[in-house]
Each structure stands twice: as C-alpha cells, then as structure tokens.
Amino acid sequence: MNFYILTLFPEMVRNALNTSIIGKASKKGYLNIEAVNIRDYTADRHQKADDYPYGGGAGMVMQAQPIYDAYCALKEKIGYIPRTVYLTPQGPTFTQHMAKEMAQEDSIVFLCGHYEGVDERVLEEIVTDYVSIGDYVLTGGELPAMVMVDAISRMVPGVLTNETSGQSESFEGNLLEYPQYTRPYQWNGKAVPEVLMSGDHRRIEMWRREQSILRTKKYRPDLLKTAELTIKEKALYQVNDEKSGE
C-alpha cells in the first residue's frame, strides 16, 4: 500500500515512520511511505509556502499553489485521482472502522495543514476526506497523519507478523481487548489468572470474551450500545440495547 504525505516537515514524518513494525513492513515491501515536501513546489525563490490571511487575523495560511502542484505531481505518479485526506478538527473522528475501510485503497494522500490552516480553494480542489483524530488542536497535521498511517497499515496483509493479532485487538466488534499477561507467573504479589495456565483453549477464549465485555462496560460503556453481542451476553452483562433508547 502507498502512503503519500504532503507536509512542510518531511523529516518529522520520515523519522517517525521508519521504525518499529511500520518501518520493518516498509523495508519488506508491504508499505511504501513517502513524505513530500510542499516547499519543493513553491514558486517563491525563498521556498515560502504561506502568507498572511485575507481579512486580517493572527498567523499565516498555507498557500494553494504549492500544495496543488505537489498534489498534481503525485496524481501523475499514481496514475489516477487518489483518495486525499485533509487532517482537520472539522472532520469526523477517525475510527478503527475507517482504518479497515481505507486499508482497501492502493494509495492514499494525506495533506498536513500548519499555522492557521490552508487556503480553502485548494481543499475544494483536491480533498476527498476530512478527518480528525480528536477534539483538540495540534500545531500541524503531521502527527494525525502518522497516527492514521500506523492504524491503516496494521490492516494491510503482511504488515503484522501474527495475522490474527489484528483481529483480536481493541475495537474489534466494538469491544476493548482483554487483559494480557506474560512471565513471570508471580509478580509483585499478583499471579496470572489460572484459566490462562489451563491449556483449555475453549475456556481461555470464553474468559477473554468475558473480560472484553466487562472491560468495555467499565471503561467505554458507550461502545456496548453497538457492540456485537449475543442476546445471552446482553442479558448476562446487563447491556442496554441501542434500539431501546436507553
């Protein structure tokens, strides 16, 4: 899968995404991640890519021309009009469902805003998706872009060495992941739950399912309204059905 990140700070992106699981997957050829420097496409001899906002106000606004030219170069390279994501608090919040859906794409372009934002005219020309990673403001779109690349990459076949790990993590079926344990068996006066030592895979799966539901009910009860639960589980864990309006 190909990720193209339009940014004023390419080294920030390259340094972060060249490590751990994502870096290894890139080296193996499962991912191609390119940070494109918007300044390389400016017509200004000082590589200026921003200017004062019309109408006044604090800060600077990123100009349309260098962004558009960088995008057009990518579009020509990709060979078709790519899905283009603008990272902004104005978009819907990024979710695991969105990560799975976007992982079906061959290529995605991310536009990282900075300063006071981006000239609206270029957003209207190139952006297909407006996405936020939360209700707060950051200094730029680079961190949100990296968050999305990481989450989407985990859904790409071959990226995770254990193919089942991506299917049993938090938010699968709208449930949080069950507790995990490793050696030693006893630590700080606490022992690993006996069921995990039993070797009985059916009991272990039942325990993990139970723990996922209980943990979700405790920490993220809002998720249970749309969680994939059986009628028996809803009754057992006293989960209100979303349709009841409760």
C-alpha positions in Angstrom: 0.0 0.0 0.0 1.2 3.5 -0.8 1.0 6.5 1.6 2.0 10.0 0.3 2.2 12.7 3.0 2.2 16.3 1.8 4.0 18.3 4.5 6.2 21.2 5.3 8.2 19.0 7.6 9.1 15.8 5.8 11.9 14.7 8.2 9.4 14.6 11.1 7.3 12.1 9.2 10.2 10.0 7.9 11.9 9.7 11.2 8.8 8.5 13.0 7.5 6.1 10.4 10.9 4.4 9.7 10.9 2.5 13.0 9.2 -0.5 14.7 6.5 -2.5 12.8 5.8 0.1 10.2 9.5 0.6 9.4 10.0 -3.2 9.0 7.0 -3.5 6.8 8.3 -0.8 4.6 11.7 -2.5 4.2 9.9 -5.7 3.3 7.9 -4.0 0.6 4.4 -4.3 2.2 4.2 -0.5 2.5 5.6 2.5 0.6 5.6 5.7 2.7 6.7 8.9 1.0 6.9 12.3 2.7 6.6 15.0 0.0 8.0 18.5 0.8 5.4 21.1 -0.2 8.1 23.7 -0.3 9.7 21.9 -3.2 6.8 23.1 -5.3 6.6 26.7 -4.4 7.3 29.4 -7.0 8.9 31.6 -4.3 12.7 31.7 -4.5 12.9 31.6 -0.7 10.7 28.5 -0.7 7.9 30.4 1.1 4.7 28.4 1.2 2.4 30.6 3.4 1.2 34.1 3.5 -1.0 36.5 5.6 -4.7 35.7 5.7 -7.1 37.9 3.7 -9.4 39.7 6.1 -6.8 40.0 8.8 -6.2 37.9 11.8 -3.3 36.2 13.6 -0.9 33.7 12.0 -0.3 32.6 8.5 -2.2 30.5 5.9 -0.6 27.9 3.7 -0.9 28.9 0.0 -2.9 26.9 -2.6 -0.3 26.9 -5.4 2.5 24.8 -3.9 0.0 22.3 -2.4 -1.8 21.9 -5.7 1.3 21.5 -7.7 2.7 18.9 -5.3 -0.7 17.0 -5.5 -0.7 17.1 -9.3 2.8 15.6 -9.4 1.6 12.8 -7.1 -1.6 12.3 -9.2 0.5 11.9 -12.3 2.8 9.5 -10.5 -0.1 7.4 -9.1 -1.9 7.3 -12.4 -5.4 8.2 -11.2 -7.2 10.7 -8.9 -6.1 9.4 -5.4 -8.1 9.4 -2.2 -6.9 12.6 -0.4 -7.3 13.1 3.3 -7.0 16.5 5.0 -6.3 16.3 8.7 -8.5 18.8 10.5 -10.6 19.0 13.7 -13.5 19.8 11.4 -13.7 16.3 10.1 -15.4 13.2 11.6 -13.3 11.3 14.2 -11.0 8.6 12.9 -12.1 5.1 14.0 -11.0 1.5 13.6 -13.8 1.0 11.1 -12.3 3.8 9.0 -8.9 2.3 9.2 -10.2 -1.0 7.8 -12.1 0.7 5.0 -9.1 2.9 4.0 -6.8 -0.2 4.0 -8.6 -1.3 0.9 -7.1 1.5 -1.1 -4.0 1.1 -3.2 -2.8 4.7 -2.5 -3.8 7.5 0.0 -2.6 11.1 0.0 -2.5 12.9 3.3 -2.4 16.7 3.4 -0.9 18.1 6.6 -2.0 21.7 7.4 0.0 24.0 9.5 -0.1 27.5 11.0 -3.6 28.9 10.8 -4.7 26.4 8.1 -4.8 26.0 4.4 -6.3 28.2 1.6 -9.8 26.9 1.2 -9.7 26.9 -2.6 -7.1 24.1 -2.8 -9.1 22.0 -0.3 -12.1 22.2 -2.5 -10.0 21.1 -5.5 -8.2 18.0 -4.1 -9.6 16.8 -0.8 -11.9 13.7 -0.7 -12.0 13.1 3.1 -11.8 15.5 6.1 -10.7 13.5 9.2 -9.9 14.4 12.8 -8.1 12.3 15.4 -9.9 14.0 18.3 -11.5 17.2 19.6 -8.3 19.1 20.2 -6.0 21.3 18.2 -2.4 20.4 17.2 0.3 22.6 15.6 0.1 20.6 12.4 -1.4 17.6 10.6 1.8 15.5 10.7 1.0 13.7 14.0 -2.6 12.9 12.9 -1.3 11.7 9.5 1.2 9.4 11.2 -1.5 8.1 13.6 -3.7 7.2 10.6 -0.8 5.6 8.6 0.0 3.4 11.6 -3.6 2.3 12.2 -4.3 1.7 8.5 -1.0 -0.1 7.9 -1.9 -2.7 10.6 -4.8 -3.8 8.4 -2.6 -4.4 5.3 -1.8 -8.1 4.8 1.7 -9.0 5.7 2.4 -6.0 8.0 1.7 -7.8 11.2 3.8 -10.9 11.7 0.9 -12.6 13.6 -2.0 -12.3 11.2 -4.6 -13.0 13.9 -3.3 -10.2 16.2 -5.1 -7.5 14.2 -8.3 -9.4 14.5 -8.3 -9.6 18.4 -7.4 -6.1 19.3 -9.4 -3.3 20.9 -12.5 -2.1 19.0 -13.0 -5.4 17.1 -16.7 -5.9 17.3 -16.8 -2.6 19.3 -15.2 -4.2 22.3 -11.9 -3.4 24.2 -9.2 -6.0 24.2 -9.0 -8.5 27.1 -6.1 -8.3 29.7 -2.7 -9.7 28.7 -0.1 -11.4 30.8 3.5 -12.7 30.4 6.2 -14.2 32.5 6.8 -14.4 35.4 3.8 -16.2 36.7 4.0 -14.3 40.1 4.9 -10.6 40.1 4.5 -8.1 42.9 2.2 -10.5 44.8 -0.1 -11.0 41.8 -0.5 -14.2 39.9 -1.6 -14.8 36.3 -5.3 -15.9 36.1 -5.4 -19.7 36.5 -7.6 -20.1 33.4 -4.7 -18.9 31.2 -2.5 -21.7 32.6 -5.1 -24.4 32.0 -4.3 -25.2 28.4 -8.0 -25.4 27.7 -8.4 -23.1 24.7 -12.2 -23.1 24.8 -12.2 -21.9 28.4 -9.5 -19.3 27.6 -11.5 -17.9 24.7 -14.6 -17.8 26.9 -12.7 -16.0 29.6 -11.2 -13.5 27.2 -14.6 -12.8 25.7 -16.0 -12.2 29.1 -13.1 -9.9 30.1 -13.5 -7.9 26.9 -17.2 -7.2 27.6 -16.5 -6.4 31.3 -13.6 -4.1 30.4 -15.7 -2.3 27.8 -18.6 -1.9 30.2 -16.2 -0.4 32.8 -14.1 1.9 30.6 -16.1 2.6 27.4 -19.8 1.8 28.1 -20.7 3.9 25.1 -19.3 1.2 22.8 -21.5 -1.5 24.1 -24.6 0.0 22.5 -23.3 -1.0 19.1 -21.1 -4.0 20.2 -21.5 -7.3 18.5 -23.1 -9.2 21.4 -25.4 -12.2 21.5 -28.8 -11.9 23.2 -27.5 -14.1 26.1 -24.5 -11.8 26.5 -26.6 -8.7 26.6 -28.7 -10.2 29.3 -25.8 -11.7 31.3 -23.9 -8.4 31.4 -26.9 -6.2 31.6 -26.2 -4.3 28.4 -29.0 -2.0 27.2 -30.0 -2.4 23.6 -29.4 0.8 21.5 -32.9 0.4 20.0 -34.5 0.7 23.4 -33.3 4.4 23.6 -31.6 3.7 26.9 
